[in-house]
Amino acid sequence: MNTARSKTRSKNNQGYIGAIDVGGTKMASALFTENGRSVFRSRVITHEAGGREAVEQIVSLHFQLEAEARKRGQALMAMGLCVPGVVNPRTGLVWAPNIKGWKDFPLVKSLKKEIPKPVSVISDRTAYVLGEVWKGAACGQKNVIYLAVGTGIGAGIMADGQVIHGEGDLAGAVGWMALNREFKEEYLKLGCFEWEGSGGAFARKAQALIESHPEIFSKKKNTGNEAEKSAVERVCEEARKGQPIALKLIEEIQDYLAMGVANLVSIFNPEVVVLGGGLFQSADLFFEPIKKKFKLWAQPLASKTVKIVLSALGQDAALYGCARAVLEKNKGRISKRQF
């Protein structure tokens, strides 16, 4: 009887993997088993000061995860972290434009000083695609693109089972794809695709539409507390009712996204394109139209074989990807505790 218990403890005593998804407004963290089961989650607001203060938050989350692992009779074996930007593979410097002070910031070096465990730092784009391939909508596939459409636009790209990083981890900065012949001054800061087709673009254009057509979007003629609804929500509501002007804007965003997906399909010939990010909270207005429209622009043979799917992991995709990155980096060593 005692021998059986001992074997069980030995089998399960493999420790946990920690994951932290660093964002401009929040940091999410989680504990995972090696087979991808999540046993703990937490979320905090990112310190608005950024810089060292944000690093201290990460370190604090690490120690929280370590304590949670101990509560469960296990050790925290390693940490995976993702950032909304670029991680230079040679220097370990990070550029994250929506976190103050994180321009060529020595994040990897700073964390190694504070965290006495192996730490893997990757871009959120990489995390998204790794997460969906491991436990999400592209499970087990080797040629996958995760297109994240939120305030901005980015893509995690996997080809033949390997994530593509590029020379300086800039691969996947698809917000800079040129989709208009006419160049606009605004493209200098964000790129054409992001300025025209992102969730941020939709919000900006929706607000302009409401301001230019008060007779359509009058708060008095709508029910409910319109003051609490965003411009995007109000335009989506009118589009669902068939309002022509609202539908025209929806179709404009659809078209840009369809062109972006088509370009990615034609260049990389993926098995799966996973669509994720805040914009697809209104999947009924965007998902099926994009699936149809991209075929007009894409390479015909590639468009016939690719599957366009919604993210299965949602906001958790990055956390799963962080954990997966640690496991891939330290294959065979976590269970044996040879760090």
N, C-alpha and C positions, 0 to 999 in steps of 0.2 A: 504493500500500500504506500509506504513512504517512498519506495523506489519510483513508483508511478508518478507521485507528486513531484519528485525531483526532476524527472524527465520532462514533465509539463512545464515547470518553471524554466528549465534550460531551453526548451523549445521557444518559449515566449519571451525570454530575456534577451531580446535583440534590440531594444531601445526604440526611441522615436526620432523622427525627422521633424525639425522645426521649419516653418515657412512664414515669411513676412512679405506682404504686398504693400510697398510704399507708394502712396499716392499724394497728390498735391493737397488734398483735403482730408484724407483719412489713411490710416495704416491698419490693415487687417492681418491677423496672425492665426496660425493653426498648428496643431500637432498631427502628424500622420504616422501610421505604421508603414512598414516597407511594402506592404501590398496595396497601399493607397487608401486605407480606411482612416477617416478623420475622427479624432477622439476629443478635440477641443478647438474652440474658436474664440476669438476676441476681436474687438475693433476700437480704435481710439482716433481722435481728431489729430491730424498732423499739426505740429507746432508751427504757427504762422511765421515765426522768425527763421525757420529753416536752418541751414548751416549746422553748427555743432549741436544745437538744440534738437534737431531732427535725429542726429546720430545718437544722442543720449536716449531719445525715445526708442530707437531700435534696440539699443543695448538693454533698456528696461524691459522691452517685450521679450527679448531673449531670456532674461532671467525669470520672467513670468512663465514662459514655456518650460524652462528647466524645472521650475517648482511644480508645475502641473504634471510633468513627466514623473517626478519623484512621488507625487500623490498616488500615481498609478503603479508604483513599484518598478518603474523603468528609468532609464537614463536618456537624456537628450544627446544624441550621437553627433548630429551635425545640423547646420543651418543653411537654408536657402532663402535668398532675398531677391526681389526684383524691383526695379526703379522705372519711372516713366520717362525714359530718355535713352541715353547712350552709355554703354560701359566699354571703355577702351580696353581691348584684350591684352595689350602690352603693358600699359602703365597702371591699369586699375583705376584711372580717373573717371569720374562720372559727370555727365552733363544732363541735368534734369531741369528744363526751363521753368516748370511750374513749382519748383521748390527753391526758395531764396538761398542764394549763396552756393548753389550746387552747379557751378560752371567750372569744369576742370577741377572738381572737388575730389580729394583723395579718400574716397569712401572706403575702398577695400582696405587700405592701409590703416585707416582709423578703426575699422571694425576688428581687424586682426589684433590690434592692441588691447581691445576691450573684451573680446569674446574668445575664450580659450578652447575653441572647437573649430573644426573645418567650416569655412563659410564660402558659399558660392553666391556670386552676385551677377545677375543677368538683367537684360532689359525686359520690360513687361511684355513686349511683343514676342520675345522668345518664350516667356513663361506661358502665354496664352496658347501657343501652338503645342508646346510640350504637354500642357494639361489636357487639352482636348484629345491628343493622340493617346495619352495614357489612360484616361478614365472618362472621356467625353464623346462628342459626336463623331470624332474621327478615330476612334479606338482601333489601334493596330495598323493604321495606314502609314505609308512611307512618303507619300507626296501630298502634302497638305498645306493649305494657306488659311490662316486665321485673320480675317479682316475685322479690326476693331473700329467701330464707328461710334464715337462718343463726342465729346467736345472737340477732339481732333480726330485724325485718321492715321492708323498704323497697321502694319501687317507682320505677323510671324510667318516665316516661310521655311518649310521643310522639304528638301529634295532628296530622294533616295535614302530616306531615314536620317539625314543630317540637317540640322538647322543651319540656314545660311545667315552669316553675320556680316560678311563684307570686310573690307579693309579696316574700317574703324567702327564696326558694329552699327553702321548706318543702313545696312540692307533692311528693307521693309519700311523705310520712310516714304510710303507711297502717297502721303498727302501732297508730295511735290510732283506727282504725275501731271503732265501738261495735257489738259483735256479741252482747252480752248485755243483757237488760233489767235484771238485778241488777248494781248497781255494787259493785266491790270496791276496798278501800283501795289495793291494789297497782296498780290501773290509773292512779293519779295519777303514777306514775314512768315507766311503760312504755307505757301504753295497753292497751285490752282485747285487741285482736287479737294484739299481741306477747306479752302475758302468757299468753294461752291457746293460741296456735297456732304460735309460733316454734320454731326448733330449741332455743333456750334453755329454752322452756317444756317441750318434750318431755323434755329432759335432767332438768329439775327434777321433773317428774311421774314419769318413769321411776325416778328414785332413790327417790322416796316410795313407789312401788308395790313395789319390791324390798324396802324396809325393812318394809313392812306385810304382805308375803307371803313370808317367808323359806322357807317350806315348798315354794314353787314355784321360787324362784330360788336355792336352796341351791347353793353352789359345789361341794359334794361330789358332787352328782348329775350335774354337767356334766363334759364332757371338755374338755381344753385348759387353758390358763392363764387361768382366769376372773378372777384378780386384775388382769390387764392389760386386761380388757375394760371398757368404759364401761357405765354403766347403760343407755344407749340401745342399745348393741350387744346386751346381754343380753336386753332386752325385745324387740328385733327378732328375735332368734333364736327366742325362745319363740313369738312371733306367727307366724313362718314354720312352726312345728311345729303351729300351730292352738290354742295355749293360750288359752282364753277370756278370761282377765283381761288378758293382754298384748294380745290383739286388740281388746279394748274400749278400751284407751288409744290404740292406733293409730287406731282409728275416730274417737275424739274429736278427735285432731289433724287427721285427714282432713276432718272436718266443718267445723272452724273455717277451714281453708285453702280448702275448697270455697266457703264463704260469702264469704270475702274475695275470691276470684277472681270469684264471681258479681257482687258489688257493683261491682268494677272493670269487668267486661264490660258491665253495665247502664248505668253512668255514661258510659263512654268509647267503647263500641262499637268495640273494636279489631279489626284483622284477625288479630293474633297476640298471644297471651300467652305469654311465655317464662318458664319456671320454673327458677330457679337457686338456688345456695346450698348450704350443707352438708347440709341436711336431705335433699336429693334424691340424696345418695350412696346412700340406701336407696330408690331410685326404684321398685323393685318393690312396695314397700308403700304408696306414696303417689301416684305419677303417674297410673296408670290409674283408681284410685278417685276422685281429684279431678276428672279429665276427665268422669267420669260424674255425680258428685254435684253439681257446680256448676250443672248444667242445671236442677236442681230449684228453685234460687233465682234464676237469672238471667232477664233479659228474653228471652222466647222467640226472637224474630227475631235478636237479637244473639248468642244462644247457638248458633244454627244455623250462623252464618257464621264465627264465630271459630275459630281453630286454637289449641289448647293444646299447647305443645311444650316439650321440655327444652332447656336451654342447650346450644349447640353448642361454645361457647368455654370453658365452665367457669370456673376461676379467672382465666383470661386475658382474660375479657370486659372488665374494667375497663381493662386496658392498651390493648387495641384502641380502646376508647372514648376514652381520653385522647389517643391519636394522632389519632383522627378529629376530635376537638374542635379541635385545633390546625389541621388542614387546613381545616375549615369556617370558622374564625375568620380564616384568612389565605388565602382562596381566590385562586389565581392568582399569589401573591407568593412562594411558597417556591421554585418552579422558577426564577423570575426573579431571586431573591436581592435583593429590594427591601425587606428588613426595615430 
